[in-house]
Amino acid sequence: MYDGIHKNAPLSNPIELGDRLRITRNNACITQEVAAQAIQVKRPTLVAIEQGKRRIKPEELTKLANLYQVSCNSLLRPDSVYIDIKPQFRLSHDNTKKADELIASRTLQKLVSSYVELERKLDKPLRVAYPTEYPLSRGQLSEQAEDLALQVRHSLGLGLAPIANIMTLLQNELQIRLFIHPLPSKISGMFVYHPQLAAGIVVNANHPQTRQAMSAAHELAHFYTRRNIAEISWIDSDFSDEERILHERFANLFAMSFLMPAAAIRRSYQDIVREQGQFTARDLLFLKSNFYVSLEAIARRLEDLGILPTGKFELLKERGIYQLAKDILGEDSPACHTLTIPRYILLAVEAYQQELITEGQLADMFDLDRVEVRARIDELSHLFDEIEDVLHA
């Protein structure tokens, strides 16, 4: 299942290894009692192992790695990064959701830790200077969302222009660690912040690109409004926590305002009507394409702004607007996975070329097939070598 270790293999510092085991157990939502039973010891013995007071045996480490679904190699590798962000997540009491939330939170922990590990290997830390948080009040959420969206756009020099690639924007301008990775289908994205890891966002690689953009903007709202509370965002989910309902509603409103500023939408609509005399289905498709959002998102935004009558989108669906969009604009297919995110892949290739990391470790970091990682890294390494030869000839 997971890689074992040789009985004579040297182990890491017992205190550091014990702390890694504790963090990994917490991430797996496994109690000390269950872990102790897995290696056939008493609970106090497991506590002593996690505190570094009792050195773990190789066979015990292998069993715990299997139980926690991690590799022994990652636990023993001196420069592996293990920082506990799991307690920030408020996992659901709904058992049908808990398993998916566990998968998602463990995925985020692994991706962020791997990213930091690559940075440390290359001595290229992410330098951040995040803006202060935006306090929400109990007033009109839509107005607050519009205000914050415009403030953020202004600070980034965007004006009212459409955002062609929010993923690049979050990484390059805000220094947020962004990942596109497969998640359970009902989870659209996640956000977490840790002082040692900075801010991290994961969006679901299985969702269409326009859904991913909306998810990224949704998580950006959490970054601005309550940075120290990790969030797992569900599609069409109800919450019993009144405060969480407030913040989720705000995040949805912010995402719409950030990607489709009211002033920009109104101006586009007015220009169309002034030139053509009416607003047509072709114009709806144009706005969808121009603002890089889904058909439903642009239609709902037009309804919210009073440009289209409420309920108009439902009628459009019945008449076949989705098929028209598909025929004209093509499929809204899922975007890439993390292996194609520029900063991440550049770090990975550089570390691989300097022999600071193996393809097996990269596959484990990216949670991808080893053959796929090898092919991608080898291809990019070869291209980099050829280009460097030209640059330095």
matplotlib code that plots the C-alpha trace (Angstrom):
import matplotlib.pyplot as plt

x = [0.0, 2.4, 6.2, 7.8, 11.3, 14.3, 14.7, 18.2, 17.1, 17.9, 14.9, 14.4, 14.7, 12.2, 10.6, 10.2, 9.0, 6.5, 5.1, 4.7, 2.9, 0.6, -0.2, -0.8, -3.1, -5.1, -5.4, -6.7, -9.3, -8.0, -8.0, -5.0, -6.9, -7.4, -3.8, -2.5, -4.6, -3.1, 0.4, -0.7, 0.4, -1.4, -2.6, 0.1, 2.8, 1.4, 1.3, 5.0, 5.8, 4.1, 5.9, 9.3, 9.8, 9.7, 11.4, 9.0, 9.9, 10.2, 7.3, 5.1, 5.9, 4.9, 1.6, 0.8, 1.7, -0.7, -3.4, -2.9, -2.6, 0.8, 4.2, 6.9, 9.3, 7.4, 7.4, 11.1, 12.3, 14.2, 12.9, 9.3, 6.9, 4.3, 2.3, -1.0, -3.9, -6.5, -7.9, -9.0, -11.6, -15.0, -16.0, -19.7, -21.7, -23.4, -21.8, -22.5, -20.4, -17.7, -15.9, -15.7, -14.6, -11.9, -10.6, -10.7, -8.9, -6.2, -5.7, -5.3, -2.8, -0.7, -0.7, 0.2, 2.9, 4.4, 4.5, 6.3, 8.7, 9.7, 10.2, 12.4, 14.5, 15.2, 15.4, 12.6, 10.0, 6.8, 7.0, 3.6, 2.2, -1.5, -4.1, -6.0, -9.3, -12.6, -15.1, -18.6, -21.6, -25.2, -26.1, -26.9, -24.6, -25.0, -23.7, -20.8, -19.9, -20.0, -17.9, -15.2, -15.1, -14.5, -11.8, -10.0, -10.2, -8.9, -5.9, -5.0, -5.3, -8.2, -10.7, -13.9, -12.2, -13.1, -10.8, -9.4, -7.5, -8.3, -6.0, -2.9, -4.2, -4.5, -1.0, 1.0, -0.7, -1.9, 0.6, -2.1, -1.1, -3.6, -4.2, -6.5, -7.0, -9.7, -12.0, -15.3, -17.9, -20.1, -17.1, -16.3, -13.3, -11.4, -9.6, -7.0, -4.6, -1.6, 1.1, 3.8, 2.1, 0.4, -3.1, -4.1, -7.0, -7.9, -10.6, -12.1, -10.3, -13.3, -15.5, -15.8, -13.4, -16.1, -17.2, -13.5, -13.3, -16.4, -15.1, -11.8, -13.5, -15.8, -12.7, -11.1, -14.0, -13.1, -9.5, -10.6, -13.3, -12.2, -8.8, -8.1, -11.1, -10.6, -13.5, -14.7, -17.3, -20.2, -22.3, -26.0, -25.5, -27.5, -25.9, -27.4, -24.7, -26.1, -22.7, -21.5, -24.7, -23.9, -20.3, -21.3, -23.9, -21.4, -18.8, -21.3, -22.3, -18.6, -17.7, -20.5, -19.5, -15.8, -16.1, -19.0, -18.9, -22.4, -21.1, -19.4, -22.4, -24.8, -22.5, -22.1, -25.9, -26.6, -24.0, -25.7, -29.2, -28.0, -26.3, -28.9, -32.1, -32.6, -30.8, -30.7, -29.6, -26.4, -25.6, -26.2, -23.6, -21.3, -21.4, -20.8, -17.8, -16.5, -16.6, -15.4, -18.3, -21.0, -24.2, -26.2, -23.9, -24.2, -28.0, -28.5, -26.3, -28.5, -31.6, -30.1, -29.4, -32.9, -31.7, -33.6, -36.9, -36.6, -37.2, -36.1, -33.2, -35.4, -37.4, -34.2, -33.1, -36.4, -35.9, -32.4, -30.0, -27.4, -27.4, -27.0, -24.1, -22.4, -22.8, -21.4, -18.9, -18.0, -17.7, -17.0, -14.5, -12.5, -9.2, -5.8, -4.6, -1.9, 0.9, 0.3, 0.1, 3.1, 4.8, 4.3, 5.6, 8.6, 9.6, 9.1, 11.2, 14.0, 14.2, 14.2, 16.9, 19.1, 18.4, 16.8, 13.8, 12.9, 10.1, 8.6, 8.5, 7.0, 4.3, 3.6, 3.5, 1.2, -0.9, -0.5, 0.5, 4.3, 4.4, 2.4, 4.7, 7.9, 6.7, 5.7, 8.8, 11.2, 9.6, 9.8, 13.4, 14.5, 12.9, 14.4, 17.9, 17.5, 16.3, 19.0, 21.6, 20.3, 20.2, 23.7, 25.3]
y = [0.0, 2.7, 2.5, 0.7, 1.4, -0.7, -1.9, -0.2, 3.0, 6.0, 7.9, 11.6, 13.4, 11.7, 14.9, 16.2, 12.9, 12.6, 16.0, 15.0, 11.9, 13.9, 16.4, 13.6, 11.8, 15.0, 15.5, 12.0, 12.6, 9.5, 9.3, 8.4, 5.3, 4.0, 4.8, 3.0, -0.1, -0.1, -0.6, -2.7, -0.3, 1.5, 5.0, 6.5, 4.9, 6.5, 9.9, 9.3, 8.6, 11.8, 13.8, 12.3, 10.6, 7.1, 6.3, 4.7, 1.3, 0.9, -1.5, 0.8, 3.7, 1.7, 0.8, 4.3, 5.6, 3.1, 4.1, 7.9, 7.4, 9.0, 7.7, 6.8, 8.7, 12.0, 11.4, 10.7, 13.2, 15.9, 18.9, 17.8, 20.5, 19.6, 22.5, 21.8, 23.6, 21.0, 22.5, 25.6, 23.6, 23.3, 20.0, 19.2, 17.1, 15.6, 12.1, 12.2, 15.4, 14.6, 12.1, 14.5, 17.4, 15.2, 14.4, 18.1, 19.3, 16.7, 17.6, 21.3, 20.5, 18.3, 20.8, 23.8, 21.9, 20.6, 24.1, 25.4, 22.5, 23.3, 27.0, 26.1, 23.7, 26.5, 29.3, 31.1, 32.0, 33.6, 37.2, 38.5, 41.8, 41.1, 43.9, 44.3, 42.4, 44.0, 44.0, 42.9, 44.7, 43.7, 46.2, 45.6, 42.7, 43.4, 47.0, 45.9, 43.2, 45.8, 48.2, 45.6, 44.3, 47.8, 48.5, 45.3, 46.0, 49.5, 48.2, 45.8, 48.4, 46.6, 49.3, 47.8, 45.6, 41.9, 39.5, 37.0, 34.9, 35.2, 32.3, 34.2, 37.4, 35.8, 34.3, 37.1, 40.2, 39.0, 36.2, 33.7, 30.0, 28.8, 25.2, 23.5, 20.0, 17.3, 17.5, 15.7, 16.9, 18.9, 20.9, 24.0, 25.2, 25.8, 28.6, 28.5, 30.9, 30.1, 32.6, 30.2, 29.1, 32.4, 32.1, 29.1, 28.5, 25.2, 25.1, 21.9, 20.7, 18.7, 21.8, 24.0, 26.9, 29.5, 27.6, 27.6, 31.3, 31.9, 29.6, 31.4, 34.8, 33.3, 32.1, 35.5, 37.0, 34.8, 35.9, 39.5, 39.1, 36.4, 35.2, 33.1, 30.7, 28.0, 27.3, 24.4, 25.8, 23.5, 23.9, 24.6, 23.8, 25.0, 25.9, 26.1, 28.5, 32.0, 33.6, 31.2, 31.8, 35.5, 35.0, 32.5, 34.9, 37.7, 35.6, 34.8, 38.4, 39.5, 36.9, 38.2, 41.9, 41.2, 39.3, 41.4, 44.9, 46.5, 49.7, 47.6, 45.4, 48.4, 50.2, 47.2, 46.8, 50.4, 50.4, 47.4, 48.9, 52.3, 50.7, 48.0, 49.2, 45.9, 43.3, 39.9, 36.3, 37.0, 39.8, 37.6, 35.1, 38.0, 39.2, 35.7, 35.4, 38.9, 38.6, 34.9, 33.7, 31.0, 31.6, 31.3, 33.8, 36.5, 36.0, 36.0, 39.2, 40.9, 39.9, 41.1, 44.5, 44.8, 44.6, 41.3, 40.5, 38.0, 34.4, 35.2, 32.9, 29.9, 30.6, 30.9, 27.5, 26.0, 27.4, 25.9, 28.7, 26.2, 24.4, 27.7, 28.6, 25.2, 25.5, 29.0, 29.2, 25.5, 23.4, 25.1, 22.3, 21.9, 23.8, 22.3, 20.7, 22.1, 20.7, 23.4, 26.4, 28.5, 29.3, 25.8, 24.0, 26.4, 25.6, 21.9, 21.8, 23.8, 21.6, 18.5, 19.8, 20.6, 17.1, 18.4, 16.2, 13.0, 12.3, 10.0, 12.8, 15.2, 12.6, 12.4, 16.2, 16.7, 13.6, 12.5, 9.4, 9.0, 8.3, 11.5, 13.6, 12.1, 12.8, 16.4, 17.2, 15.6, 17.4, 20.8, 20.1, 19.4, 22.6, 24.7, 23.2, 24.1, 27.6, 28.2, 27.2, 29.8, 32.5, 31.9, 31.1]
z = [0.0, 1.2, 1.2, 4.0, 5.5, 6.1, 9.7, 9.9, 8.3, 10.4, 11.8, 12.2, 15.5, 17.7, 18.9, 15.3, 14.0, 16.9, 16.1, 12.5, 13.5, 15.8, 13.0, 10.4, 12.8, 13.5, 9.7, 9.3, 12.2, 13.9, 17.7, 19.8, 21.0, 17.4, 16.5, 19.6, 18.7, 15.2, 16.5, 19.5, 22.3, 25.1, 24.6, 26.9, 24.8, 21.7, 23.5, 24.4, 20.8, 19.7, 22.3, 21.2, 24.6, 23.1, 19.8, 17.3, 15.8, 12.0, 11.9, 14.0, 11.7, 8.7, 10.3, 11.3, 7.8, 6.3, 8.8, 8.2, 4.4, 4.0, 2.9, 5.4, 3.1, 3.6, 7.4, 7.5, 4.9, 6.9, 4.8, 4.7, 5.9, 8.6, 10.0, 11.7, 10.0, 10.5, 13.8, 11.8, 9.8, 11.3, 9.9, 9.5, 11.9, 8.9, 8.4, 4.6, 4.3, 6.9, 4.8, 1.8, 4.1, 5.5, 2.1, 1.1, 4.3, 4.0, 0.3, 1.2, 4.0, 1.6, -1.3, 0.8, 2.7, -0.5, -2.0, 1.1, 1.0, -2.6, -1.7, 1.2, -0.9, -3.3, -0.7, -2.5, 0.2, -0.7, 0.6, 1.6, 2.9, 3.1, 3.4, 6.6, 7.0, 6.0, 8.9, 8.0, 9.6, 9.8, 7.2, 3.5, 2.5, -1.2, -0.8, 1.4, -1.2, -4.0, -1.9, -1.0, -4.6, -5.9, -3.3, -4.2, -7.9, -7.3, -5.2, -7.9, -10.7, -12.4, -12.7, -14.2, -16.7, -17.0, -15.2, -17.8, -15.3, -11.6, -10.8, -12.0, -10.3, -6.9, -7.2, -8.7, -7.3, -3.8, -3.2, -2.3, -2.8, -5.4, -6.3, -8.9, -7.7, -7.8, -4.8, -4.0, -6.5, -4.1, -2.8, -4.9, -3.0, 0.2, 2.0, 4.8, 6.4, 8.6, 9.6, 8.4, 5.2, 4.2, 2.5, 0.4, -1.9, -3.6, -6.3, -7.7, -10.9, -11.9, -12.2, -15.4, -15.7, -15.1, -11.9, -10.8, -11.3, -9.2, -6.5, -6.4, -6.1, -3.3, -1.4, -1.9, 0.1, 3.0, 2.7, 3.1, 5.8, 8.2, 7.4, 10.5, 9.9, 7.4, 5.1, 3.0, 0.5, -0.6, -3.7, -2.7, 0.9, 3.9, 7.2, 10.7, 12.0, 11.5, 11.4, 8.7, 6.7, 6.8, 5.6, 2.9, 1.5, 1.5, -0.2, -3.0, -3.4, -3.4, -6.1, -8.4, -7.8, -8.2, -11.5, -12.8, -11.4, -11.5, -13.3, -16.0, -16.6, -16.8, -19.1, -21.4, -21.4, -22.2, -25.0, -26.6, -26.4, -27.6, -30.7, -31.4, -29.9, -27.9, -25.9, -27.6, -26.8, -28.8, -26.4, -23.4, -24.8, -25.5, -21.9, -20.6, -22.8, -22.1, -18.3, -18.3, -16.2, -16.6, -18.5, -15.3, -13.4, -16.0, -16.3, -12.5, -12.3, -14.9, -12.9, -9.6, -11.2, -12.6, -16.2, -16.8, -15.1, -12.3, -13.6, -17.1, -16.9, -16.1, -19.3, -21.3, -20.0, -21.1, -24.6, -25.0, -24.1, -22.9, -26.2, -28.0, -25.8, -26.3, -30.1, -30.3, -27.4, -27.1, -23.9, -20.6, -19.8, -16.5, -16.3, -15.6, -12.4, -10.0, -12.1, -14.7, -12.3, -13.4, -10.1, -8.7, -11.8, -12.2, -8.6, -9.2, -12.4, -10.8, -7.7, -9.9, -12.2, -9.1, -7.9, -4.7, -5.2, -7.0, -9.4, -6.8, -4.3, -6.8, -7.6, -3.9, -3.6, -6.5, -5.7, -9.3, -11.2, -11.2, -14.9, -15.6, -13.4, -15.0, -18.5, -17.7, -15.7, -18.2, -21.1, -19.3, -18.1, -21.7, -23.0, -20.2, -21.0, -24.7, -24.0, -21.4, -24.0, -26.4, -23.7, -22.5, -25.9]

ax = plt.figure().add_subplot(projection="3d")
ax.plot(x, y, z, "-o")
ax.set_aspect("equal")
plt.show()
